């Protein structure tokens, strides 16, 4: 038992209470790596399961819903996400001592200091070793077409790229969590990392702060990266390199590669990876963009392409 167990009910109701009953939600647990799927109409059972599973397991939930039931040993792909309740970001804290990286904000107050006043989050969750921010929508965003799915993915990329840039000014690192099939911890459960049992709980809930997707799209400024791009024949990692999300958020060509992933040519795919691989999270982003084309995506081929001398010696493709 934790003093925050009712937070699972409050949190899941807030995010999914207005979702259509034909949507499927899921929990995912460690160390057993099991998926626990629930229809939205069975939301109360999902809440009870989160509480029951937390004593010996780390309990996560998939932020995005799926139209199909999810098998116990599977998780949905990003392109299979059919609805999301809002946008999100995860920020690790250095003061809690659970992360290898130390170029992190030390306190909640430091982390929140970079968030602009016009981008105040609806929910702030303390995860045990960091915080999760949620910008909830006024109503569920149903991703009815592949184009709508890619639009939602791009919104997450742009939002996180903007906040990462604000963090860079302070010398802080923020991991990328901009995938539509992202797992995050359920409030009201326990964080078992390193053998500890830290509570995960809602720190702040601002029920009156809600957004339309268009609101967030208009609030995120354009980020000018071109002054940092230099044409070169060899690729050298620099201490000043930032996340590939910054490129994607501001490069029309990379956005095209994302939105038209099933239709782009092999050459266009190669050119896109040539740019993306230069980010500090380049390999992760190469896989994330490549996996948008589920028919042609091969993890092994993506790794080999990323490592190839062709990428490392290629010019950047500029918009």
C-alpha positions in Angstrom: 0.0 0.0 0.0 1.1 3.6 -0.7 -0.5 6.8 0.2 -0.9 7.6 -3.5 -2.8 4.5 -4.6 -5.9 6.5 -5.5 -3.8 8.4 -7.9 -4.0 5.6 -10.4 -7.8 6.0 -10.5 -7.6 9.8 -10.8 -4.9 9.7 -13.5 -6.4 7.0 -15.8 -9.9 8.5 -15.5 -8.5 12.0 -16.4 -6.7 10.7 -19.4 -9.1 8.1 -20.7 -12.5 8.7 -19.1 -13.9 10.2 -22.3 -12.3 7.8 -24.8 -14.6 5.6 -26.9 -15.3 2.2 -25.5 -13.8 0.5 -28.7 -10.3 1.7 -27.8 -7.8 -0.7 -26.1 -5.4 0.5 -23.4 -2.7 -1.5 -21.8 -0.3 -1.8 -18.9 3.3 -3.1 -19.3 5.3 -4.5 -16.4 8.9 -5.2 -15.6 10.8 -7.4 -14.9 8.4 -9.9 -16.7 7.9 -7.7 -19.8 4.3 -8.5 -19.9 1.5 -6.6 -21.6 -1.9 -6.4 -19.8 -4.6 -5.2 -22.3 -8.0 -3.7 -21.3 -10.8 -2.3 -23.4 -11.6 1.3 -22.4 -15.0 0.0 -21.2 -13.0 -2.0 -18.6 -11.1 1.0 -17.3 -11.9 0.2 -13.6 -10.3 -3.2 -14.0 -7.2 -1.6 -15.5 -7.0 0.7 -12.4 -7.3 -2.3 -10.0 -4.7 -4.2 -12.0 -2.2 -1.3 -11.7 -2.5 -1.3 -8.0 -2.3 -5.1 -7.7 0.8 -5.4 -9.9 2.8 -2.7 -8.3 4.2 -4.5 -5.2 6.7 -6.6 -7.1 6.7 -4.9 -10.6 7.4 -1.6 -12.2 4.0 -0.7 -13.8 3.9 1.3 -17.0 1.1 2.3 -19.3 1.0 3.0 -23.1 0.0 6.6 -23.5 -1.5 5.9 -26.9 -4.6 3.7 -27.4 -5.1 1.0 -30.1 -8.1 -0.1 -32.0 -6.9 -3.7 -31.8 -6.6 -5.9 -28.8 -2.9 -6.2 -27.8 -1.5 -9.7 -27.2 0.2 -10.4 -23.8 3.7 -10.6 -25.4 3.4 -7.6 -27.8 3.2 -3.9 -27.8 1.6 -1.8 -30.5 3.8 0.0 -33.1 3.6 3.7 -33.3 1.6 3.5 -36.6 -1.0 1.4 -34.8 -1.8 4.0 -32.2 -5.4 5.2 -32.8 -5.8 7.9 -30.2 -3.9 10.0 -27.7 -5.1 12.0 -24.7 -2.4 14.7 -25.1 1.3 15.4 -25.5 4.0 14.5 -23.0 7.7 14.7 -22.1 9.9 12.9 -19.5 12.6 14.9 -17.6 15.1 13.0 -15.4 16.5 14.7 -12.3 20.2 14.4 -11.3 19.6 15.0 -7.5 17.9 11.6 -7.2 21.0 9.8 -8.2 19.4 7.1 -10.4 20.8 8.2 -13.7 24.3 7.8 -15.3 24.1 11.2 -16.9 24.7 14.1 -14.5 24.0 17.0 -16.9 20.4 17.0 -15.6 18.3 19.5 -13.6 18.7 18.9 -9.9 15.2 19.7 -8.7 11.6 19.8 -9.8 11.8 23.6 -9.7 14.8 23.7 -11.9 13.2 21.4 -14.5 10.0 23.5 -14.6 11.9 26.8 -14.9 12.4 26.2 -18.6 8.7 25.6 -19.4 7.2 28.8 -20.9 4.2 30.3 -19.2 2.0 29.8 -22.3 2.9 26.0 -22.3 1.9 25.2 -18.7 1.2 21.4 -18.5 -2.1 20.0 -17.3 -0.4 17.3 -15.2 2.9 16.9 -13.5 3.8 13.4 -12.3 6.8 12.6 -10.1 8.1 9.3 -11.3 10.5 8.5 -8.5 13.6 9.6 -10.4 12.2 12.4 -12.5 9.0 14.0 -13.7 6.5 13.5 -16.5 4.7 16.5 -18.0 1.3 16.1 -19.8 -0.4 18.7 -22.0 -3.9 17.1 -22.2 -6.3 17.8 -25.0 -9.8 19.2 -24.6 -11.0 15.9 -26.1 -9.3 12.7 -27.3 -7.4 13.0 -30.5 -8.5 10.1 -32.7 -5.9 9.3 -35.4 -8.2 8.1 -38.1 -5.7 8.1 -41.0 -2.0 7.4 -41.4 -1.6 11.1 -42.2 -3.2 12.1 -38.9 -1.0 9.6 -37.1 2.1 11.2 -38.6 0.8 14.7 -37.7 0.5 13.6 -34.1 4.0 12.1 -34.2 5.4 15.4 -35.6 3.7 17.4 -32.9 5.4 15.4 -30.2 8.7 15.7 -32.0 8.4 19.5 -32.3 7.2 20.0 -28.7 10.0 17.9 -27.3 12.6 19.5 -29.6 11.6 22.9 -28.4 11.8 22.0 -24.7 15.1 20.2 -25.3 16.5 23.4 -26.8 15.5 25.3 -23.7 17.2 22.7 -21.6 20.4 22.9 -23.7 20.7 26.6 -22.8 21.1 25.4 -19.1 23.4 22.6 -20.1 20.8 19.9 -19.3 20.1 16.7 -21.2 16.5 15.4 -21.9 16.0 11.9 -23.4 13.7 11.6 -26.3 10.2 10.1 -25.5 8.4 11.4 -28.5 7.2 8.1 -29.9 3.4 7.6 -30.1 3.7 4.1 -28.4 5.6 5.5 -25.5 5.4 3.8 -22.1 5.4 5.9 -18.9 4.9 5.0 -15.3 1.5 4.9 -13.7 0.9 7.2 -10.8 -0.1 5.4 -7.7 2.5 2.6 -8.2 6.1 2.1 -7.1 9.4 2.7 -8.9 11.6 -0.3 -8.1 14.7 0.9 -9.9 17.9 -0.1 -8.1 16.0 -2.1 -5.5 14.2 0.9 -4.1 10.4 1.5 -3.8 9.8 5.1 -4.6 6.2 6.3 -5.0 5.0 7.5 -8.4 2.4 10.2 -7.9 0.6 13.2 -9.2 2.3 16.4 -8.1 0.2 19.0 -9.9 -3.1 18.8 -11.7 -4.5 21.8 -13.4 -7.9 20.6 -14.8 -8.7 24.0 -16.4 -5.5 23.8 -18.6 -6.4 21.9 -21.8 -5.3 22.3 -25.4 -6.4 21.6 -28.9 -3.7 20.0 -31.0 -3.7 23.2 -33.1 -3.0 25.2 -30.0 0.2 23.3 -29.3 1.2 23.4 -32.9 0.9 27.2 -33.0 2.6 27.7 -29.6 5.8 25.8 -30.6 8.2 28.3 -32.4 10.3 27.4 -35.3 13.8 26.5 -34.3 16.6 27.8 -36.6 19.3 25.1 -37.0 20.8 26.2 -40.3 23.5 28.4 -38.7 24.9 25.3 -37.0 25.0 23.1 -40.2 28.2 22.9 -42.1 28.8 20.8 -45.2 31.6 18.3 -44.7 32.9 15.1 -46.2 33.5 13.4 -42.8 31.3 13.3 -39.7 32.8 14.2 -36.4 30.8 14.0 -33.2 30.9 17.4 -31.4 30.2 18.2 -27.7 27.6 20.8 -28.9 25.6 18.3 -30.9 21.9 18.1 -29.9 19.0 15.8 -30.4 17.9 14.8 -33.9 14.4 15.9 -32.8 15.6 19.5 -33.4 16.4 18.6 -37.1 13.1 16.8 -37.7 11.1 19.7 -36.1 12.6 22.2 -38.5 13.5 20.3 -41.6 10.8 20.0 -44.3 12.6 17.2 -46.0 12.8 15.1 -42.8 9.1 15.9 -42.1 8.4 14.6 -45.6 10.4 11.4 -44.9 8.3 10.9 -41.8 4.9 11.7 -43.3 5.5 9.8 -46.5 7.6 6.9 -45.0 5.8 4.1 -46.9 6.3 5.9 -50.2 9.7 7.5 -50.1 12.5 6.0 -52.2 15.5 4.2 -50.9 17.7 7.2 -51.8 15.4 9.5 -49.9 15.6 7.2 -46.9 19.4 7.1 -47.0 19.5 10.9 -47.3 17.2 11.3 -44.3 19.3 9.0 -42.2 22.4 10.9 -43.3 21.0 13.9 -41.4 19.4 12.2 -38.5 22.4 10.1 -37.5 24.3 13.2 -36.6 22.1 13.9 -33.5 23.2 12.7 -30.1 20.3 10.2 -30.2 20.9 9.5 -33.9 20.7 5.7 -33.9 17.5 5.8 -31.9 16.0 8.3 -34.3 17.1 6.3 -37.4 15.1 3.3 -36.1 12.2 5.5 -35.1 11.8 7.1 -38.5 12.6 3.8 -40.4 9.9 1.9 -38.4 7.2 4.3 -39.7 7.3 2.1 -42.8 6.4 -1.2 -41.3 6.5 -3.1 -44.5 10.2 -2.3 -45.4 11.6 -1.6 -42.0 14.5 -3.9 -41.0 16.4 -3.2 -37.7 19.5 -4.9 -39.0 19.6 -3.0 -42.2 19.0 0.3 -40.4 22.0 -0.4 -38.2 24.2 -1.3 -41.1 23.1 1.7 -43.1 23.7 4.0 -40.1 27.2 2.6 -39.7 28.1 2.6 -43.3 30.9 4.9 -44.7 28.3 6.2 -47.2 26.4 8.0 -44.4 29.5 9.1 -42.6 31.0 10.7 -45.7 27.8 12.1 -47.2 26.9 15.8 -47.3 23.9 16.9 -45.3 20.8 17.4 -47.3 19.5 20.9 -46.6 16.0 22.2 -47.1 
